[in-house]
Amino acid sequence: MIRISDAELEVMKIIWEEREVTSLEIIKKLEYCNWNDNTIRTLINRLIAKKAVGIAKKEGKTYTYVPLIRENEYRLKRGKNFVKQFYNGCFDDMILNFVEANVISKNDLEGLISKINSKKKNKGGDL
């Protein structure tokens, strides 16, 4: 799996959201980070080197970037790795830990159960 740092992930989120975006557009959307423009360009170049981002087109000095990895696939792999690393692959332990720490509320759990039941119905009872 491609390793994307937290800072690189902020850039990836914009690229996933926009699907095609220039560095100037990324810089504008990341104003809240107070990062130097060159820092953002470095992050983009790292993502290109990791093959997470590609160049769709070049017009003069302006490049348009596109994602080469899918957001949902990256989230799934990163989530699985997190559970494996911190909870020995046991989702039950992770959820229980979050419940005990009051990170997940009763309403969150009820919503999760509802979504699971909905998925079961749509897949004929199997998840």
PyMOL commands that set and color helices and strands:
alter all, ss='L'
color gray80, all
select helices_A, chain A and resi 6-18+23-29+31-33+37-49+71-87+91-100+106-122
alter helices_A, ss='H'
color red, helices_A
select strands_A, chain A and resi 21-22+53-59+62-67
alter strands_A, ss='S'
color yellow, strands_A
deselect
rebuild
show_as cartoon
